[in-house]
């Protein structure tokens, strides 16, 4: 689980990232990325009801959270990253999701 220090916690921070951040779509997720000037990366993970029922949404968030935790030394620090799960995330495995995550981060210039 991501420590509280590495999480985006309130809706104002989410909305600020949506409004002012760079939107980068991937096959299984969409990332909004914005500079935060904190020297660390903070993540927010969203899975709407379009993804599926509660079990599927929670599984999707857990997978993305695990990838975000393991990406610590691979990404440049100092960004707020909001990741939105797409419907296609349900039919994919962990390795494809991880590959898509890093593809999106490369497009953003964070890798």
Jmol script that loads the backbone (N, CA, C; Angstrom):
load data "model"
ATOM      1  N   UNK A   1       0.837  -1.184   0.000  1.00  0.00           N
ATOM      2  CA  UNK A   1       0.000   0.000   0.000  1.00  0.00           C
ATOM      3  C   UNK A   1       0.876   1.240   0.000  1.00  0.00           C
ATOM      4  N   UNK A   2       0.460   2.212  -0.766  1.00  0.00           N
ATOM      5  CA  UNK A   2       1.198   3.463  -0.812  1.00  0.00           C
ATOM      6  C   UNK A   2       1.080   4.186   0.524  1.00  0.00           C
ATOM      7  N   UNK A   3       2.202   4.694   1.015  1.00  0.00           N
ATOM      8  CA  UNK A   3       2.168   5.470   2.249  1.00  0.00           C
ATOM      9  C   UNK A   3       1.410   6.774   1.996  1.00  0.00           C
ATOM     10  N   UNK A   4       0.880   7.343   3.055  1.00  0.00           N
ATOM     11  CA  UNK A   4       0.075   8.553   2.945  1.00  0.00           C
ATOM     12  C   UNK A   4       0.852   9.690   2.285  1.00  0.00           C
ATOM     13  N   UNK A   5       2.144   9.733   2.520  1.00  0.00           N
ATOM     14  CA  UNK A   5       3.008  10.747   1.941  1.00  0.00           C
ATOM     15  C   UNK A   5       2.982  10.713   0.414  1.00  0.00           C
ATOM     16  N   UNK A   6       2.773   9.527  -0.155  1.00  0.00           N
ATOM     17  CA  UNK A   6       2.833   9.341  -1.602  1.00  0.00           C
ATOM     18  C   UNK A   6       1.457   9.286  -2.265  1.00  0.00           C
ATOM     19  N   UNK A   7       0.410   9.726  -1.572  1.00  0.00           N
ATOM     20  CA  UNK A   7      -0.946   9.692  -2.107  1.00  0.00           C
ATOM     21  C   UNK A   7      -1.501  11.101  -2.278  1.00  0.00           C
ATOM     22  N   UNK A   8      -2.312  11.281  -3.303  1.00  0.00           N
ATOM     23  CA  UNK A   8      -3.092  12.504  -3.452  1.00  0.00           C
ATOM     24  C   UNK A   8      -4.347  12.278  -2.628  1.00  0.00           C
ATOM     25  N   UNK A   9      -4.620  13.185  -1.702  1.00  0.00           N
ATOM     26  CA  UNK A   9      -5.624  12.870  -0.695  1.00  0.00           C
ATOM     27  C   UNK A   9      -6.969  13.565  -0.856  1.00  0.00           C
ATOM     28  N   UNK A  10      -7.015  14.773  -1.340  1.00  0.00           N
ATOM     29  CA  UNK A  10      -8.320  15.446  -1.372  1.00  0.00           C
ATOM     30  C   UNK A  10      -8.756  15.794  -2.792  1.00  0.00           C
ATOM     31  N   UNK A  11     -10.038  16.068  -2.929  1.00  0.00           N
ATOM     32  CA  UNK A  11     -10.621  16.281  -4.252  1.00  0.00           C
ATOM     33  C   UNK A  11     -10.081  17.542  -4.923  1.00  0.00           C
ATOM     34  N   UNK A  12      -9.670  18.525  -4.146  1.00  0.00           N
ATOM     35  CA  UNK A  12      -9.109  19.741  -4.742  1.00  0.00           C
ATOM     36  C   UNK A  12      -7.813  19.424  -5.496  1.00  0.00           C
ATOM     37  N   UNK A  13      -6.983  18.554  -4.922  1.00  0.00           N
ATOM     38  CA  UNK A  13      -5.742  18.168  -5.596  1.00  0.00           C
ATOM     39  C   UNK A  13      -6.026  17.354  -6.851  1.00  0.00           C
ATOM     40  N   UNK A  14      -7.029  16.469  -6.786  1.00  0.00           N
ATOM     41  CA  UNK A  14      -7.430  15.718  -7.983  1.00  0.00           C
ATOM     42  C   UNK A  14      -7.905  16.670  -9.074  1.00  0.00           C
ATOM     43  N   UNK A  15      -8.808  17.577  -8.717  1.00  0.00           N
ATOM     44  CA  UNK A  15      -9.364  18.511  -9.703  1.00  0.00           C
ATOM     45  C   UNK A  15      -8.295  19.417 -10.292  1.00  0.00           C
ATOM     46  N   UNK A  16      -7.348  19.843  -9.480  1.00  0.00           N
ATOM     47  CA  UNK A  16      -6.248  20.669  -9.961  1.00  0.00           C
ATOM     48  C   UNK A  16      -5.403  19.904 -10.973  1.00  0.00           C
ATOM     49  N   UNK A  17      -5.158  18.623 -10.689  1.00  0.00           N
ATOM     50  CA  UNK A  17      -4.371  17.806 -11.610  1.00  0.00           C
ATOM     51  C   UNK A  17      -5.134  17.564 -12.906  1.00  0.00           C
ATOM     52  N   UNK A  18      -6.439  17.307 -12.807  1.00  0.00           N
ATOM     53  CA  UNK A  18      -7.244  17.129 -14.019  1.00  0.00           C
ATOM     54  C   UNK A  18      -7.236  18.391 -14.881  1.00  0.00           C
ATOM     55  N   UNK A  19      -7.379  19.530 -14.229  1.00  0.00           N
ATOM     56  CA  UNK A  19      -7.525  20.794 -14.945  1.00  0.00           C
ATOM     57  C   UNK A  19      -6.206  21.274 -15.550  1.00  0.00           C
ATOM     58  N   UNK A  20      -5.119  21.171 -14.789  1.00  0.00           N
ATOM     59  CA  UNK A  20      -3.846  21.749 -15.212  1.00  0.00           C
ATOM     60  C   UNK A  20      -2.810  20.738 -15.662  1.00  0.00           C
ATOM     61  N   UNK A  21      -3.095  19.455 -15.494  1.00  0.00           N
ATOM     62  CA  UNK A  21      -2.106  18.432 -15.804  1.00  0.00           C
ATOM     63  C   UNK A  21      -2.112  18.009 -17.258  1.00  0.00           C
ATOM     64  N   UNK A  22      -1.085  17.304 -17.619  1.00  0.00           N
ATOM     65  CA  UNK A  22      -0.922  16.757 -18.957  1.00  0.00           C
ATOM     66  C   UNK A  22      -1.660  15.423 -19.019  1.00  0.00           C
ATOM     67  N   UNK A  23      -2.560  15.243 -19.976  1.00  0.00           N
ATOM     68  CA  UNK A  23      -3.340  14.015 -20.112  1.00  0.00           C
ATOM     69  C   UNK A  23      -2.648  13.093 -21.115  1.00  0.00           C
ATOM     70  N   UNK A  24      -2.357  11.874 -20.664  1.00  0.00           N
ATOM     71  CA  UNK A  24      -1.705  10.907 -21.533  1.00  0.00           C
ATOM     72  C   UNK A  24      -2.492   9.603 -21.503  1.00  0.00           C
ATOM     73  N   UNK A  25      -3.137   9.256 -22.617  1.00  0.00           N
ATOM     74  CA  UNK A  25      -3.914   8.016 -22.644  1.00  0.00           C
ATOM     75  C   UNK A  25      -3.044   6.807 -22.972  1.00  0.00           C
ATOM     76  N   UNK A  26      -3.420   5.684 -22.395  1.00  0.00           N
ATOM     77  CA  UNK A  26      -2.813   4.408 -22.701  1.00  0.00           C
ATOM     78  C   UNK A  26      -3.913   3.431 -23.052  1.00  0.00           C
ATOM     79  N   UNK A  27      -3.549   2.192 -23.307  1.00  0.00           N
ATOM     80  CA  UNK A  27      -4.536   1.195 -23.679  1.00  0.00           C
ATOM     81  C   UNK A  27      -5.421   0.802 -22.502  1.00  0.00           C
ATOM     82  N   UNK A  28      -4.847   0.710 -21.297  1.00  0.00           N
ATOM     83  CA  UNK A  28      -5.583   0.244 -20.127  1.00  0.00           C
ATOM     84  C   UNK A  28      -5.795   1.317 -19.064  1.00  0.00           C
ATOM     85  N   UNK A  29      -5.134   2.460 -19.222  1.00  0.00           N
ATOM     86  CA  UNK A  29      -5.270   3.530 -18.235  1.00  0.00           C
ATOM     87  C   UNK A  29      -5.020   4.881 -18.866  1.00  0.00           C
ATOM     88  N   UNK A  30      -5.451   5.907 -18.160  1.00  0.00           N
ATOM     89  CA  UNK A  30      -5.210   7.293 -18.564  1.00  0.00           C
ATOM     90  C   UNK A  30      -4.493   7.971 -17.403  1.00  0.00           C
ATOM     91  N   UNK A  31      -3.455   8.724 -17.702  1.00  0.00           N
ATOM     92  CA  UNK A  31      -2.696   9.398 -16.647  1.00  0.00           C
ATOM     93  C   UNK A  31      -2.775  10.911 -16.837  1.00  0.00           C
ATOM     94  N   UNK A  32      -2.999  11.604 -15.741  1.00  0.00           N
ATOM     95  CA  UNK A  32      -2.903  13.059 -15.688  1.00  0.00           C
ATOM     96  C   UNK A  32      -1.677  13.366 -14.833  1.00  0.00           C
ATOM     97  N   UNK A  33      -0.752  14.143 -15.383  1.00  0.00           N
ATOM     98  CA  UNK A  33       0.521  14.376 -14.709  1.00  0.00           C
ATOM     99  C   UNK A  33       0.769  15.875 -14.590  1.00  0.00           C
ATOM    100  N   UNK A  34       1.162  16.285 -13.373  1.00  0.00           N
ATOM    101  CA  UNK A  34       1.420  17.691 -13.109  1.00  0.00           C
ATOM    102  C   UNK A  34       2.586  17.822 -12.127  1.00  0.00           C
ATOM    103  N   UNK A  35       3.403  18.823 -12.312  1.00  0.00           N
ATOM    104  CA  UNK A  35       4.525  19.074 -11.402  1.00  0.00           C
ATOM    105  C   UNK A  35       3.977  19.511 -10.049  1.00  0.00           C
ATOM    106  N   UNK A  36       4.572  18.981  -8.946  1.00  0.00           N
ATOM    107  CA  UNK A  36       4.086  19.347  -7.611  1.00  0.00           C
ATOM    108  C   UNK A  36       5.120  20.075  -6.759  1.00  0.00           C
ATOM    109  N   UNK A  37       6.387  20.152  -7.191  1.00  0.00           N
ATOM    110  CA  UNK A  37       7.452  20.855  -6.470  1.00  0.00           C
ATOM    111  C   UNK A  37       7.662  20.338  -5.047  1.00  0.00           C
ATOM    112  N   UNK A  38       7.377  19.066  -4.790  1.00  0.00           N
ATOM    113  CA  UNK A  38       7.592  18.474  -3.467  1.00  0.00           C
ATOM    114  C   UNK A  38       8.815  17.560  -3.425  1.00  0.00           C
ATOM    115  N   UNK A  39       9.341  17.203  -4.583  1.00  0.00           N
ATOM    116  CA  UNK A  39      10.488  16.314  -4.621  1.00  0.00           C
ATOM    117  C   UNK A  39      10.123  14.840  -4.534  1.00  0.00           C
ATOM    118  N   UNK A  40       8.835  14.543  -4.469  1.00  0.00           N
ATOM    119  CA  UNK A  40       8.369  13.151  -4.462  1.00  0.00           C
ATOM    120  C   UNK A  40       7.201  13.022  -5.435  1.00  0.00           C
ATOM    121  N   UNK A  41       6.949  11.805  -5.882  1.00  0.00           N
ATOM    122  CA  UNK A  41       5.784  11.543  -6.710  1.00  0.00           C
ATOM    123  C   UNK A  41       4.619  11.156  -5.820  1.00  0.00           C
ATOM    124  N   UNK A  42       3.466  11.753  -6.102  1.00  0.00           N
ATOM    125  CA  UNK A  42       2.245  11.388  -5.388  1.00  0.00           C
ATOM    126  C   UNK A  42       1.267  10.814  -6.400  1.00  0.00           C
ATOM    127  N   UNK A  43       0.598   9.741  -6.010  1.00  0.00           N
ATOM    128  CA  UNK A  43      -0.312   9.049  -6.909  1.00  0.00           C
ATOM    129  C   UNK A  43      -1.744   9.140  -6.416  1.00  0.00           C
ATOM    130  N   UNK A  44      -2.666   9.250  -7.365  1.00  0.00           N
ATOM    131  CA  UNK A  44      -4.094   9.122  -7.117  1.00  0.00           C
ATOM    132  C   UNK A  44      -4.620   8.106  -8.107  1.00  0.00           C
ATOM    133  N   UNK A  45      -5.423   7.167  -7.644  1.00  0.00           N
ATOM    134  CA  UNK A  45      -5.894   6.092  -8.501  1.00  0.00           C
ATOM    135  C   UNK A  45      -7.415   6.083  -8.493  1.00  0.00           C
ATOM    136  N   UNK A  46      -8.007   6.061  -9.695  1.00  0.00           N
ATOM    137  CA  UNK A  46      -9.451   6.155  -9.850  1.00  0.00           C
ATOM    138  C   UNK A  46      -9.939   5.018 -10.738  1.00  0.00           C
ATOM    139  N   UNK A  47     -11.010   4.352 -10.303  1.00  0.00           N
ATOM    140  CA  UNK A  47     -11.691   3.356 -11.128  1.00  0.00           C
ATOM    141  C   UNK A  47     -13.188   3.619 -10.993  1.00  0.00           C
ATOM    142  N   UNK A  48     -13.810   4.066 -12.059  1.00  0.00           N
ATOM    143  CA  UNK A  48     -15.230   4.413 -12.001  1.00  0.00           C
ATOM    144  C   UNK A  48     -16.096   3.162 -12.112  1.00  0.00           C
ATOM    145  N   UNK A  49     -17.390   3.350 -11.963  1.00  0.00           N
ATOM    146  CA  UNK A  49     -18.321   2.223 -12.060  1.00  0.00           C
ATOM    147  C   UNK A  49     -18.388   1.652 -13.462  1.00  0.00           C
ATOM    148  N   UNK A  50     -17.891   2.372 -14.453  1.00  0.00           N
ATOM    149  CA  UNK A  50     -17.838   1.849 -15.814  1.00  0.00           C
ATOM    150  C   UNK A  50     -16.899   0.648 -15.906  1.00  0.00           C
ATOM    151  N   UNK A  51     -15.911   0.583 -15.013  1.00  0.00           N
ATOM    152  CA  UNK A  51     -14.936  -0.513 -15.029  1.00  0.00           C
ATOM    153  C   UNK A  51     -15.595  -1.833 -14.646  1.00  0.00           C
ATOM    154  N   UNK A  52     -16.495  -1.804 -13.677  1.00  0.00           N
ATOM    155  CA  UNK A  52     -17.158  -3.033 -13.249  1.00  0.00           C
ATOM    156  C   UNK A  52     -17.701  -2.888 -11.840  1.00  0.00           C
ATOM    157  N   UNK A  53     -18.040  -4.026 -11.242  1.00  0.00           N
ATOM    158  CA  UNK A  53     -18.563  -3.983  -9.879  1.00  0.00           C
ATOM    159  C   UNK A  53     -17.439  -3.700  -8.876  1.00  0.00           C
ATOM    160  N   UNK A  54     -17.771  -3.650  -7.605  1.00  0.00           N
ATOM    161  CA  UNK A  54     -16.811  -3.241  -6.576  1.00  0.00           C
ATOM    162  C   UNK A  54     -15.589  -4.155  -6.524  1.00  0.00           C
ATOM    163  N   UNK A  55     -15.792  -5.437  -6.696  1.00  0.00           N
ATOM    164  CA  UNK A  55     -14.679  -6.384  -6.652  1.00  0.00           C
ATOM    165  C   UNK A  55     -13.691  -6.097  -7.777  1.00  0.00           C
ATOM    166  N   UNK A  56     -14.199  -5.882  -8.961  1.00  0.00           N
ATOM    167  CA  UNK A  56     -13.343  -5.624 -10.123  1.00  0.00           C
ATOM    168  C   UNK A  56     -12.647  -4.271  -9.995  1.00  0.00           C
ATOM    169  N   UNK A  57     -13.379  -3.252  -9.534  1.00  0.00           N
ATOM    170  CA  UNK A  57     -12.757  -1.928  -9.354  1.00  0.00           C
ATOM    171  C   UNK A  57     -11.636  -1.981  -8.332  1.00  0.00           C
ATOM    172  N   UNK A  58     -11.867  -2.666  -7.215  1.00  0.00           N
ATOM    173  CA  UNK A  58     -10.831  -2.770  -6.181  1.00  0.00           C
ATOM    174  C   UNK A  58      -9.621  -3.539  -6.675  1.00  0.00           C
ATOM    175  N   UNK A  59      -9.840  -4.615  -7.425  1.00  0.00           N
ATOM    176  CA  UNK A  59      -8.720  -5.380  -7.986  1.00  0.00           C
ATOM    177  C   UNK A  59      -7.913  -4.504  -8.932  1.00  0.00           C
ATOM    178  N   UNK A  60      -8.600  -3.722  -9.744  1.00  0.00           N
ATOM    179  CA  UNK A  60      -7.914  -2.830 -10.680  1.00  0.00           C
ATOM    180  C   UNK A  60      -7.077  -1.798  -9.942  1.00  0.00           C
ATOM    181  N   UNK A  61      -7.648  -1.207  -8.891  1.00  0.00           N
ATOM    182  CA  UNK A  61      -6.894  -0.215  -8.101  1.00  0.00           C
ATOM    183  C   UNK A  61      -5.700  -0.852  -7.400  1.00  0.00           C
ATOM    184  N   UNK A  62      -5.865  -2.058  -6.872  1.00  0.00           N
ATOM    185  CA  UNK A  62      -4.740  -2.740  -6.207  1.00  0.00           C
ATOM    186  C   UNK A  62      -3.606  -3.007  -7.178  1.00  0.00           C
ATOM    187  N   UNK A  63      -3.935  -3.435  -8.384  1.00  0.00           N
ATOM    188  CA  UNK A  63      -2.889  -3.681  -9.380  1.00  0.00           C
ATOM    189  C   UNK A  63      -2.131  -2.405  -9.718  1.00  0.00           C
ATOM    190  N   UNK A  64      -2.874  -1.335  -9.975  1.00  0.00           N
ATOM    191  CA  UNK A  64      -2.232  -0.061 -10.318  1.00  0.00           C
ATOM    192  C   UNK A  64      -1.396   0.441  -9.146  1.00  0.00           C
ATOM    193  N   UNK A  65      -1.913   0.304  -7.939  1.00  0.00           N
ATOM    194  CA  UNK A  65      -1.175   0.726  -6.739  1.00  0.00           C
ATOM    195  C   UNK A  65       0.137  -0.040  -6.608  1.00  0.00           C
ATOM    196  N   UNK A  66       0.108  -1.356  -6.869  1.00  0.00           N
ATOM    197  CA  UNK A  66       1.324  -2.164  -6.779  1.00  0.00           C
ATOM    198  C   UNK A  66       2.356  -1.717  -7.817  1.00  0.00           C
ATOM    199  N   UNK A  67       1.897  -1.413  -9.008  1.00  0.00           N
ATOM    200  CA  UNK A  67       2.820  -0.933 -10.046  1.00  0.00           C
ATOM    201  C   UNK A  67       3.392   0.427  -9.656  1.00  0.00           C
ATOM    202  N   UNK A  68       2.562   1.302  -9.118  1.00  0.00           N
ATOM    203  CA  UNK A  68       3.021   2.631  -8.709  1.00  0.00           C
ATOM    204  C   UNK A  68       4.069   2.529  -7.597  1.00  0.00           C
ATOM    205  N   UNK A  69       3.855   1.618  -6.648  1.00  0.00           N
ATOM    206  CA  UNK A  69       4.834   1.429  -5.568  1.00  0.00           C
ATOM    207  C   UNK A  69       6.174   0.958  -6.100  1.00  0.00           C
ATOM    208  N   UNK A  70       6.135   0.006  -7.024  1.00  0.00           N
ATOM    209  CA  UNK A  70       7.382  -0.568  -7.536  1.00  0.00           C
ATOM    210  C   UNK A  70       8.088   0.367  -8.507  1.00  0.00           C
ATOM    211  N   UNK A  71       7.419   1.416  -8.975  1.00  0.00           N
ATOM    212  CA  UNK A  71       8.017   2.317  -9.962  1.00  0.00           C
ATOM    213  C   UNK A  71       8.856   3.420  -9.332  1.00  0.00           C
ATOM    214  N   UNK A  72       8.986   3.413  -8.029  1.00  0.00           N
ATOM    215  CA  UNK A  72       9.653   4.499  -7.310  1.00  0.00           C
ATOM    216  C   UNK A  72      10.995   4.922  -7.860  1.00  0.00           C
ATOM    217  N   UNK A  73      11.894   3.985  -8.093  1.00  0.00           N
ATOM    218  CA  UNK A  73      13.229   4.356  -8.554  1.00  0.00           C
ATOM    219  C   UNK A  73      13.319   4.528 -10.067  1.00  0.00           C
ATOM    220  N   UNK A  74      12.244   4.198 -10.790  1.00  0.00           N
ATOM    221  CA  UNK A  74      12.263   4.309 -12.250  1.00  0.00           C
ATOM    222  C   UNK A  74      11.732   5.648 -12.761  1.00  0.00           C
ATOM    223  N   UNK A  75      10.993   6.375 -11.931  1.00  0.00           N
ATOM    224  CA  UNK A  75      10.381   7.629 -12.366  1.00  0.00           C
ATOM    225  C   UNK A  75      11.083   8.831 -11.763  1.00  0.00           C
ATOM    226  N   UNK A  76      11.075   9.925 -12.504  1.00  0.00           N
ATOM    227  CA  UNK A  76      11.628  11.168 -11.979  1.00  0.00           C
ATOM    228  C   UNK A  76      10.724  11.673 -10.861  1.00  0.00           C
ATOM    229  N   UNK A  77      11.291  12.183  -9.770  1.00  0.00           N
ATOM    230  CA  UNK A  77      10.459  12.674  -8.661  1.00  0.00           C
ATOM    231  C   UNK A  77       9.911  14.075  -8.920  1.00  0.00           C
ATOM    232  N   UNK A  78       8.859  14.411  -8.165  1.00  0.00           N
ATOM    233  CA  UNK A  78       8.325  15.761  -8.199  1.00  0.00           C
ATOM    234  C   UNK A  78       7.050  15.941  -8.998  1.00  0.00           C
ATOM    235  N   UNK A  79       6.246  14.890  -9.123  1.00  0.00           N
ATOM    236  CA  UNK A  79       5.028  14.971  -9.917  1.00  0.00           C
ATOM    237  C   UNK A  79       3.816  14.428  -9.157  1.00  0.00           C
ATOM    238  N   UNK A  80       2.648  15.005  -9.455  1.00  0.00           N
ATOM    239  CA  UNK A  80       1.366  14.439  -9.041  1.00  0.00           C
ATOM    240  C   UNK A  80       0.858  13.645 -10.236  1.00  0.00           C
ATOM    241  N   UNK A  81       0.509  12.391 -10.011  1.00  0.00           N
ATOM    242  CA  UNK A  81       0.077  11.512 -11.083  1.00  0.00           C
ATOM    243  C   UNK A  81      -1.271  10.909 -10.700  1.00  0.00           C
ATOM    244  N   UNK A  82      -2.299  11.234 -11.475  1.00  0.00           N
ATOM    245  CA  UNK A  82      -3.619  10.640 -11.278  1.00  0.00           C
ATOM    246  C   UNK A  82      -3.822   9.621 -12.390  1.00  0.00           C
ATOM    247  N   UNK A  83      -4.090   8.385 -11.995  1.00  0.00           N
ATOM    248  CA  UNK A  83      -4.263   7.301 -12.963  1.00  0.00           C
ATOM    249  C   UNK A  83      -5.722   6.859 -12.936  1.00  0.00           C
ATOM    250  N   UNK A  84      -6.335   6.843 -14.102  1.00  0.00           N
ATOM    251  CA  UNK A  84      -7.726   6.419 -14.241  1.00  0.00           C
ATOM    252  C   UNK A  84      -7.748   5.091 -14.989  1.00  0.00           C
ATOM    253  N   UNK A  85      -8.398   4.097 -14.389  1.00  0.00           N
ATOM    254  CA  UNK A  85      -8.513   2.788 -15.020  1.00  0.00           C
ATOM    255  C   UNK A  85      -9.568   2.825 -16.115  1.00  0.00           C
ATOM    256  N   UNK A  86      -9.265   2.227 -17.250  1.00  0.00           N
ATOM    257  CA  UNK A  86     -10.228   2.107 -18.339  1.00  0.00           C
ATOM    258  C   UNK A  86     -10.955   0.772 -18.237  1.00  0.00           C
ATOM    259  N   UNK A  87     -12.041   0.626 -18.978  1.00  0.00           N
ATOM    260  CA  UNK A  87     -12.802  -0.618 -18.974  1.00  0.00           C
ATOM    261  C   UNK A  87     -11.970  -1.801 -19.441  1.00  0.00           C
ATOM    262  N   UNK A  88     -11.035  -1.579 -20.346  1.00  0.00           N
ATOM    263  CA  UNK A  88     -10.225  -2.662 -20.904  1.00  0.00           C
ATOM    264  C   UNK A  88      -9.268  -3.280 -19.882  1.00  0.00           C
ATOM    265  N   UNK A  89      -9.119  -2.654 -18.710  1.00  0.00           N
ATOM    266  CA  UNK A  89      -8.213  -3.167 -17.687  1.00  0.00           C
ATOM    267  C   UNK A  89      -8.692  -4.508 -17.133  1.00  0.00           C
ATOM    268  N   UNK A  90      -9.981  -4.764 -17.228  1.00  0.00           N
ATOM    269  CA  UNK A  90     -10.567  -5.991 -16.677  1.00  0.00           C
ATOM    270  C   UNK A  90     -10.035  -7.222 -17.395  1.00  0.00           C
ATOM    271  N   UNK A  91      -9.855  -7.132 -18.705  1.00  0.00           N
ATOM    272  CA  UNK A  91      -9.496  -8.292 -19.510  1.00  0.00           C
ATOM    273  C   UNK A  91      -7.988  -8.474 -19.678  1.00  0.00           C
ATOM    274  N   UNK A  92      -7.187  -7.733 -18.949  1.00  0.00           N
ATOM    275  CA  UNK A  92      -5.739  -7.834 -19.131  1.00  0.00           C
ATOM    276  C   UNK A  92      -5.067  -8.435 -17.905  1.00  0.00           C
ATOM    277  N   UNK A  93      -3.833  -8.879 -18.099  1.00  0.00           N
ATOM    278  CA  UNK A  93      -3.072  -9.418 -16.975  1.00  0.00           C
ATOM    279  C   UNK A  93      -2.115  -8.347 -16.441  1.00  0.00           C
ATOM    280  N   UNK A  94      -1.461  -8.670 -15.344  1.00  0.00           N
ATOM    281  CA  UNK A  94      -0.618  -7.713 -14.632  1.00  0.00           C
ATOM    282  C   UNK A  94       0.544  -7.236 -15.503  1.00  0.00           C
ATOM    283  N   UNK A  95       1.177  -8.137 -16.238  1.00  0.00           N
ATOM    284  CA  UNK A  95       2.355  -7.770 -17.031  1.00  0.00           C
ATOM    285  C   UNK A  95       2.019  -6.775 -18.136  1.00  0.00           C
ATOM    286  N   UNK A  96       0.894  -6.983 -18.812  1.00  0.00           N
ATOM    287  CA  UNK A  96       0.479  -6.032 -19.847  1.00  0.00           C
ATOM    288  C   UNK A  96       0.137  -4.675 -19.249  1.00  0.00           C
ATOM    289  N   UNK A  97      -0.504  -4.692 -18.089  1.00  0.00           N
ATOM    290  CA  UNK A  97      -0.845  -3.439 -17.414  1.00  0.00           C
ATOM    291  C   UNK A  97       0.424  -2.685 -17.011  1.00  0.00           C
ATOM    292  N   UNK A  98       1.398  -3.411 -16.480  1.00  0.00           N
ATOM    293  CA  UNK A  98       2.663  -2.785 -16.091  1.00  0.00           C
ATOM    294  C   UNK A  98       3.384  -2.198 -17.306  1.00  0.00           C
ATOM    295  N   UNK A  99       3.372  -2.925 -18.402  1.00  0.00           N
ATOM    296  CA  UNK A  99       4.007  -2.435 -19.629  1.00  0.00           C
ATOM    297  C   UNK A  99       3.311  -1.162 -20.120  1.00  0.00           C
ATOM    298  N   UNK A 100       1.978  -1.140 -20.064  1.00  0.00           N
ATOM    299  CA  UNK A 100       1.220   0.037 -20.474  1.00  0.00           C
ATOM    300  C   UNK A 100       1.509   1.229 -19.555  1.00  0.00           C
ATOM    301  N   UNK A 101       1.632   0.972 -18.248  1.00  0.00           N
ATOM    302  CA  UNK A 101       1.963   2.026 -17.289  1.00  0.00           C
ATOM    303  C   UNK A 101       3.293   2.687 -17.658  1.00  0.00           C
ATOM    304  N   UNK A 102       4.313   1.869 -17.914  1.00  0.00           N
ATOM    305  CA  UNK A 102       5.623   2.432 -18.245  1.00  0.00           C
ATOM    306  C   UNK A 102       5.632   3.097 -19.623  1.00  0.00           C
ATOM    307  N   UNK A 103       4.807   2.617 -20.543  1.00  0.00           N
ATOM    308  CA  UNK A 103       4.683   3.275 -21.849  1.00  0.00           C
ATOM    309  C   UNK A 103       4.109   4.677 -21.679  1.00  0.00           C
ATOM    310  N   UNK A 104       3.092   4.789 -20.843  1.00  0.00           N
ATOM    311  CA  UNK A 104       2.484   6.101 -20.585  1.00  0.00           C
ATOM    312  C   UNK A 104       3.489   7.024 -19.892  1.00  0.00           C
ATOM    313  N   UNK A 105       4.238   6.496 -18.946  1.00  0.00           N
ATOM    314  CA  UNK A 105       5.221   7.319 -18.247  1.00  0.00           C
ATOM    315  C   UNK A 105       6.343   7.759 -19.179  1.00  0.00           C
ATOM    316  N   UNK A 106       6.726   6.916 -20.147  1.00  0.00           N
ATOM    317  CA  UNK A 106       7.731   7.320 -21.131  1.00  0.00           C
ATOM    318  C   UNK A 106       7.203   8.422 -22.024  1.00  0.00           C
ATOM    319  N   UNK A 107       5.932   8.323 -22.412  1.00  0.00           N
ATOM    320  CA  UNK A 107       5.319   9.383 -23.227  1.00  0.00           C
ATOM    321  C   UNK A 107       5.346  10.710 -22.482  1.00  0.00           C
ATOM    322  N   UNK A 108       5.192  10.641 -21.167  1.00  0.00           N
ATOM    323  CA  UNK A 108       5.201  11.856 -20.343  1.00  0.00           C
ATOM    324  C   UNK A 108       6.614  12.355 -20.072  1.00  0.00           C
ATOM    325  N   UNK A 109       7.616  11.534 -20.359  1.00  0.00           N
ATOM    326  CA  UNK A 109       8.993  11.921 -20.108  1.00  0.00           C
ATOM    327  C   UNK A 109       9.453  11.709 -18.684  1.00  0.00           C
ATOM    328  N   UNK A 110       8.780  10.814 -17.954  1.00  0.00           N
ATOM    329  CA  UNK A 110       9.144  10.562 -16.567  1.00  0.00           C
ATOM    330  C   UNK A 110      10.099   9.390 -16.401  1.00  0.00           C
ATOM    331  N   UNK A 111      10.263   8.574 -17.414  1.00  0.00           N
ATOM    332  CA  UNK A 111      11.182   7.419 -17.323  1.00  0.00           C
ATOM    333  C   UNK A 111      12.514   7.758 -17.949  1.00  0.00           C
TER     334      UNK A 111
END
end "model"
wireframe off; spacefill off
backbone 0.3
color backbone group
